[in-house]
Amino acid sequence: MFCESFTDKVIEHFMCPRNAGSMPDADAEGTCGDPSCGDSLTLYIKVKDDVIEDISFLVFGCVAAIATSSMTTELVKGRTLEEALKLKDTDITEALGGLPENKLHCSVLGATALKNAIENYHNKMNEHKGANEQ
């Protein structure tokens, strides 16, 4: 690992990740993994009135995977689900001040896991709504 190839912001989020940990009472979760490098991310969301009220993550991966996971949570906490769905991997990379070329795939983990968590939330809400209509 060559720390000089990472920005100070990446190192900061790696050393002191925000919102790390599981969330037993999450409303939904989304997972994404990259089999080519072994990185895996699970995001947990708590939603109130279509706003991401709380978010946390568990990640297995490198410096960039940890930093991008942390930044993903920072970028969407307090946002509506609709706003959060617009988050792209490039937004995460830019917020961290860039990533080395061979680590850009790590930002895809955050954006994809987030979309999967929101999809999981919508599916649960639709199931709940359907159960109440019967």
Buried (B, 14 or more C-beta within 10 A) or exposed (E): EEEEBBBEBBBBBBEEBBBBEEBEEBBBBBBBBBEEBEBBBBBBBBBEEEBBEBBBBBBEBBBBBBBBBBBBBBBBBEBBBEBBBEBEBEBBBEBBEBBBEEBBBBBBBBBBBBBBBBEBBEEEBEEEEEEEEE
